[in-house]
Amino acid sequence: IVTAQLLLFVAMTEYPNRIHELRRARGLSQQELADKVGCSKMHISGLERGVRELSLDWMRRLAAVFNVAPVDILSAEDN
């Protein structure tokens, strides 16, 4: 028996937040951002893709690196 599986992909332009956009705008790799906020590259990847919870603490830590307000980490739809 062969079962079909539906694979869902998120378009690169449809990130659930602005972490990827802000990181790229500042010329940072995921590893460089991870080093600045004290976590792993995989954690940053998960935050960017929305598979890790973006808590207020994480928003504050990232906002400090990007020199923006924590609310600026959120997507326009969430703002």
N, CA, C and O atoms as a GROMACS GRO file, in nm:
protein
  316
    1ILE      N    1   0.086  -0.119   0.000
    1ILE     CA    2   0.000   0.000   0.000
    1ILE      C    3   0.089   0.123   0.000
    1ILE      O    4   0.181   0.135   0.081
    2VAL      N    5   0.062   0.215  -0.091
    2VAL     CA    6   0.136   0.340  -0.100
    2VAL      C    7   0.043   0.452  -0.057
    2VAL      O    8  -0.068   0.466  -0.108
    3THR      N    9   0.090   0.532   0.038
    3THR     CA   10   0.009   0.645   0.082
    3THR      C   11   0.075   0.774   0.037
    3THR      O   12   0.197   0.786   0.037
    4ALA      N   13  -0.006   0.866  -0.001
    4ALA     CA   14   0.045   0.997  -0.043
    4ALA      C   15   0.056   1.087   0.078
    4ALA      O   16  -0.031   1.088   0.165
    5GLN      N   17   0.164   1.161   0.083
    5GLN     CA   18   0.183   1.256   0.191
    5GLN      C   19   0.187   1.396   0.132
    5GLN      O   20   0.251   1.420   0.030
    6LEU      N   21   0.120   1.485   0.198
    6LEU     CA   22   0.119   1.624   0.156
    6LEU      C   23   0.230   1.697   0.231
    6LEU      O   24   0.231   1.701   0.354
    7LEU      N   25   0.322   1.752   0.158
    7LEU     CA   26   0.432   1.828   0.217
    7LEU      C   27   0.403   1.977   0.203
    7LEU      O   28   0.374   2.026   0.094
    8LEU      N   29   0.411   2.045   0.313
    8LEU     CA   30   0.386   2.189   0.311
    8LEU      C   31   0.518   2.263   0.324
    8LEU      O   32   0.599   2.232   0.412
    9PHE      N   33   0.540   2.358   0.238
    9PHE     CA   34   0.660   2.439   0.241
    9PHE      C   35   0.620   2.584   0.260
    9PHE      O   36   0.522   2.631   0.203
   10VAL      N   37   0.697   2.654   0.339
   10VAL     CA   38   0.675   2.797   0.358
   10VAL      C   39   0.768   2.870   0.262
   10VAL      O   40   0.889   2.849   0.263
   11ALA      N   41   0.710   2.955   0.180
   11ALA     CA   42   0.790   3.034   0.088
   11ALA      C   43   0.887   3.121   0.168
   11ALA      O   44   0.853   3.169   0.276
   12MET      N   45   1.006   3.140   0.115
   12MET     CA   46   1.107   3.216   0.186
   12MET      C   47   1.061   3.359   0.217
   12MET      O   48   1.113   3.421   0.309
   13THR      N   49   0.966   3.410   0.142
   13THR     CA   50   0.918   3.545   0.167
   13THR      C   51   0.806   3.546   0.271
   13THR      O   52   0.755   3.653   0.305
   14GLU      N   53   0.768   3.430   0.321
   14GLU     CA   54   0.656   3.422   0.415
   14GLU      C   55   0.701   3.376   0.553
   14GLU      O   56   0.640   3.287   0.612
   15TYR      N   57   0.805   3.435   0.604
   15TYR     CA   58   0.850   3.403   0.738
   15TYR      C   59   0.747   3.454   0.838
   15TYR      O   60   0.681   3.555   0.812
   16PRO      N   61   0.733   3.388   0.952
   16PRO     CA   62   0.632   3.429   1.050
   16PRO      C   63   0.671   3.552   1.132
   16PRO      O   64   0.592   3.602   1.211
   17ASN      N   65   0.792   3.600   1.113
   17ASN     CA   66   0.840   3.718   1.184
   17ASN      C   67   0.949   3.784   1.098
   17ASN      O   68   0.975   3.740   0.985
   18ARG      N   69   1.013   3.887   1.150
   18ARG     CA   70   1.110   3.963   1.071
   18ARG      C   71   1.255   3.931   1.106
   18ARG      O   72   1.345   4.003   1.064
   19ILE      N   73   1.281   3.825   1.182
   19ILE     CA   74   1.417   3.794   1.224
   19ILE      C   75   1.509   3.774   1.104
   19ILE      O   76   1.618   3.831   1.097
   20HIS      N   77   1.465   3.693   1.010
   20HIS     CA   78   1.545   3.666   0.890
   20HIS      C   79   1.576   3.796   0.815
   20HIS      O   80   1.690   3.822   0.777
   21GLU      N   81   1.475   3.876   0.795
   21GLU     CA   82   1.489   4.003   0.723
   21GLU      C   83   1.587   4.097   0.794
   21GLU      O   84   1.676   4.154   0.730
   22LEU      N   85   1.571   4.112   0.924
   22LEU     CA   86   1.658   4.201   1.001
   22LEU      C   87   1.802   4.148   1.006
   22LEU      O   88   1.897   4.225   0.997
   23ARG      N   89   1.816   4.018   1.019
   23ARG     CA   90   1.949   3.957   1.022
   23ARG      C   91   2.022   3.979   0.891
   23ARG      O   92   2.138   4.019   0.889
   24ARG      N   93   1.953   3.953   0.781
   24ARG     CA   94   2.015   3.971   0.649
   24ARG      C   95   2.047   4.117   0.621
   24ARG      O   96   2.151   4.148   0.562
   25ALA      N   97   1.959   4.208   0.663
   25ALA     CA   98   1.982   4.351   0.642
   25ALA      C   99   2.108   4.399   0.713
   25ALA      O  100   2.172   4.495   0.670
   26ARG      N  101   2.144   4.331   0.821
   26ARG     CA  102   2.264   4.369   0.896
   26ARG      C  103   2.384   4.285   0.859
   26ARG      O  104   2.491   4.298   0.920
   27GLY      N  105   2.368   4.200   0.760
   27GLY     CA  106   2.479   4.120   0.711
   27GLY      C  107   2.528   4.013   0.808
   27GLY      O  108   2.645   3.976   0.806
   28LEU      N  109   2.439   3.965   0.892
   28LEU     CA  110   2.476   3.864   0.991
   28LEU      C  111   2.437   3.725   0.943
   28LEU      O  112   2.332   3.706   0.882
   29SER      N  113   2.522   3.628   0.970
   29SER     CA  114   2.485   3.488   0.947
   29SER      C  115   2.403   3.442   1.067
   29SER      O  116   2.398   3.510   1.170
   30GLN      N  117   2.339   3.328   1.054
   30GLN     CA  118   2.266   3.274   1.168
   30GLN      C  119   2.362   3.247   1.284
   30GLN      O  120   2.327   3.270   1.400
   31GLN      N  121   2.482   3.199   1.253
   31GLN     CA  122   2.580   3.171   1.359
   31GLN      C  123   2.623   3.299   1.430
   31GLN      O  124   2.636   3.301   1.552
   32GLU      N  125   2.646   3.406   1.354
   32GLU     CA  126   2.687   3.532   1.415
   32GLU      C  127   2.577   3.586   1.506
   32GLU      O  128   2.606   3.635   1.615
   33LEU      N  129   2.452   3.578   1.461
   33LEU     CA  130   2.341   3.623   1.545
   33LEU      C  131   2.330   3.535   1.669
   33LEU      O  132   2.310   3.585   1.780
   34ALA      N  133   2.344   3.406   1.651
   34ALA     CA  134   2.339   3.313   1.765
   34ALA      C  135   2.446   3.348   1.868
   34ALA      O  136   2.419   3.348   1.988
   35ASP      N  137   2.566   3.377   1.822
   35ASP     CA  138   2.675   3.414   1.913
   35ASP      C  139   2.641   3.541   1.990
   35ASP      O  140   2.674   3.553   2.108
   36LYS      N  141   2.576   3.635   1.925
   36LYS     CA  142   2.544   3.763   1.989
   36LYS      C  143   2.434   3.749   2.095
   36LYS      O  144   2.435   3.821   2.194
   37VAL      N  145   2.340   3.657   2.074
   37VAL     CA  146   2.230   3.642   2.170
   37VAL      C  147   2.249   3.522   2.264
   37VAL      O  148   2.168   3.501   2.354
   38GLY      N  149   2.356   3.445   2.243
   38GLY     CA  150   2.387   3.336   2.334
   38GLY      C  151   2.304   3.210   2.316
   38GLY      O  152   2.252   3.155   2.412
   39CYS      N  153   2.293   3.166   2.192
   39CYS     CA  154   2.221   3.041   2.165
   39CYS      C  155   2.287   2.971   2.047
   39CYS      O  156   2.394   3.013   2.001
   40SER      N  157   2.225   2.865   1.998
   40SER     CA  158   2.281   2.792   1.884
   40SER      C  159   2.226   2.844   1.752
   40SER      O  160   2.122   2.910   1.747
   41LYS      N  161   2.297   2.813   1.646
   41LYS     CA  162   2.252   2.847   1.511
   41LYS      C  163   2.116   2.780   1.483
   41LYS      O  164   2.029   2.840   1.420
   42MET      N  165   2.099   2.657   1.530
   42MET     CA  166   1.973   2.585   1.510
   42MET      C  167   1.857   2.655   1.580
   42MET      O  168   1.744   2.654   1.530
   43HIS      N  169   1.885   2.716   1.695
   43HIS     CA  170   1.779   2.788   1.765
   43HIS      C  171   1.736   2.910   1.684
   43HIS      O  172   1.616   2.937   1.671
   44ILE      N  173   1.832   2.982   1.629
   44ILE     CA  174   1.800   3.098   1.544
   44ILE      C  175   1.719   3.053   1.424
   44ILE      O  176   1.620   3.117   1.388
   45SER      N  177   1.760   2.944   1.360
   45SER     CA  178   1.687   2.891   1.246
   45SER      C  179   1.543   2.860   1.284
   45SER      O  180   1.450   2.893   1.210
   46GLY      N  181   1.525   2.797   1.398
   46GLY     CA  182   1.390   2.764   1.445
   46GLY      C  183   1.306   2.887   1.473
   46GLY      O  184   1.187   2.890   1.443
   47LEU      N  185   1.368   2.989   1.531
   47LEU     CA  186   1.295   3.114   1.557
   47LEU      C  187   1.254   3.180   1.426
   47LEU      O  188   1.141   3.227   1.412
   48GLU      N  189   1.345   3.182   1.330
   48GLU     CA  190   1.315   3.244   1.199
   48GLU      C  191   1.199   3.174   1.130
   48GLU      O  192   1.114   3.238   1.069
   49ARG      N  193   1.196   3.042   1.138
   49ARG     CA  194   1.094   2.964   1.068
   49ARG      C  195   0.965   2.948   1.148
   49ARG      O  196   0.865   2.898   1.096
   50GLY      N  197   0.967   2.991   1.273
   50GLY     CA  198   0.846   2.982   1.354
   50GLY      C  199   0.824   2.846   1.418
   50GLY      O  200   0.715   2.819   1.468
   51VAL      N  201   0.925   2.761   1.420
   51VAL     CA  202   0.910   2.631   1.486
   51VAL      C  203   0.952   2.638   1.632
   51VAL      O  204   0.924   2.545   1.708
   52ARG      N  205   1.018   2.743   1.672
   52ARG     CA  206   1.049   2.770   1.812
   52ARG      C  207   0.969   2.891   1.855
   52ARG      O  208   0.946   2.983   1.778
   53GLU      N  209   0.926   2.888   1.980
   53GLU     CA  210   0.843   2.996   2.032
   53GLU      C  211   0.923   3.126   2.042
   53GLU      O  212   1.032   3.129   2.098
   54LEU      N  213   0.866   3.231   1.987
   54LEU     CA  214   0.927   3.363   1.994
   54LEU      C  215   0.867   3.436   2.115
   54LEU      O  216   0.769   3.509   2.103
   55SER      N  217   0.927   3.413   2.229
   55SER     CA  218   0.879   3.473   2.354
   55SER      C  219   0.921   3.620   2.362
   55SER      O  220   1.003   3.667   2.283
   56LEU      N  221   0.865   3.689   2.457
   56LEU     CA  222   0.901   3.830   2.478
   56LEU      C  223   1.049   3.842   2.513
   56LEU      O  224   1.116   3.936   2.469
   57ASP      N  225   1.100   3.746   2.591
   57ASP     CA  226   1.243   3.748   2.624
   57ASP      C  227   1.328   3.739   2.497
   57ASP      O  228   1.424   3.814   2.482
   58TRP      N  229   1.292   3.648   2.406
   58TRP     CA  230   1.368   3.637   2.279
   58TRP      C  231   1.353   3.762   2.194
   58TRP      O  232   1.449   3.806   2.131
   59MET      N  233   1.233   3.819   2.192
   59MET     CA  234   1.213   3.942   2.115
   59MET      C  235   1.304   4.053   2.169
   59MET      O  236   1.363   4.128   2.091
   60ARG      N  237   1.315   4.063   2.300
   60ARG     CA  238   1.400   4.166   2.360
   60ARG      C  239   1.547   4.142   2.329
   60ARG      O  240   1.620   4.236   2.297
   61ARG      N  241   1.592   4.017   2.337
   61ARG     CA  242   1.732   3.985   2.310
   61ARG      C  243   1.768   4.015   2.164
   61ARG      O  244   1.873   4.073   2.136
   62LEU      N  245   1.681   3.976   2.074
   62LEU     CA  246   1.705   4.001   1.932
   62LEU      C  247   1.697   4.149   1.899
   62LEU      O  248   1.778   4.201   1.823
   63ALA      N  249   1.599   4.217   1.957
   63ALA     CA  250   1.581   4.360   1.932
   63ALA      C  251   1.705   4.439   1.974
   63ALA      O  252   1.742   4.536   1.908
   64ALA      N  253   1.768   4.398   2.083
   64ALA     CA  254   1.889   4.466   2.129
   64ALA      C  255   2.002   4.453   2.027
   64ALA      O  256   2.076   4.549   2.004
   65VAL      N  257   2.015   4.336   1.965
   65VAL     CA  258   2.118   4.316   1.863
   65VAL      C  259   2.087   4.397   1.738
   65VAL      O  260   2.176   4.458   1.679
   66PHE      N  261   1.959   4.398   1.698
   66PHE     CA  262   1.920   4.469   1.576
   66PHE      C  263   1.900   4.619   1.598
   66PHE      O  264   1.883   4.694   1.502
   67ASN      N  265   1.903   4.662   1.725
   67ASN     CA  266   1.881   4.803   1.760
   67ASN      C  267   1.744   4.851   1.712
   67ASN      O  268   1.730   4.957   1.651
   68VAL      N  269   1.642   4.770   1.743
   68VAL     CA  270   1.504   4.803   1.711
   68VAL      C  271   1.420   4.778   1.835
   68VAL      O  272   1.469   4.720   1.932
   69ALA      N  273   1.295   4.819   1.833
   69ALA     CA  274   1.202   4.788   1.942
   69ALA      C  275   1.159   4.642   1.930
   69ALA      O  276   1.150   4.590   1.819
   70PRO      N  277   1.133   4.575   2.041
   70PRO     CA  278   1.090   4.435   2.035
   70PRO      C  279   0.973   4.412   1.941
   70PRO      O  280   0.966   4.309   1.874
   71VAL      N  281   0.881   4.505   1.936
   71VAL     CA  282   0.765   4.491   1.848
   71VAL      C  283   0.804   4.484   1.700
   71VAL      O  284   0.731   4.428   1.619
   72ASP      N  285   0.920   4.541   1.666
   72ASP     CA  286   0.966   4.540   1.528
   72ASP      C  287   1.011   4.401   1.482
   72ASP      O  288   1.036   4.381   1.363
   73ILE      N  289   1.022   4.306   1.574
   73ILE     CA  290   1.057   4.169   1.540
   73ILE      C  291   0.937   4.098   1.477
   73ILE      O  292   0.953   4.006   1.397
   74LEU      N  293   0.817   4.141   1.515
   74LEU     CA  294   0.695   4.079   1.465
   74LEU      C  295   0.668   4.115   1.320
   74LEU      O  296   0.714   4.218   1.271
   75SER      N  297   0.593   4.029   1.253
   75SER     CA  298   0.552   4.058   1.114
   75SER      C  299   0.450   4.170   1.115
   75SER      O  300   0.392   4.202   1.219
   76ALA      N  301   0.428   4.230   1.001
   76ALA     CA  302   0.330   4.339   0.988
   76ALA      C  303   0.191   4.295   1.030
   76ALA      O  304   0.116   4.373   1.088
   77GLU      N  305   0.156   4.170   1.000
   77GLU     CA  306   0.023   4.118   1.033
   77GLU      C  307   0.002   4.109   1.184
   77GLU      O  308  -0.110   4.119   1.233
   78ASP      N  309   0.111   4.089   1.258
   78ASP     CA  310   0.103   4.076   1.404
   78ASP      C  311   0.124   4.209   1.475
   78ASP      O  312   0.117   4.215   1.598
   79ASN      N  313   0.149   4.313   1.402
   79ASN     CA  314   0.177   4.443   1.459
   79ASN      C  315   0.057   4.533   1.452
   79ASN      O  316   0.062   4.648   1.496
   0.00000   0.00000   0.00000
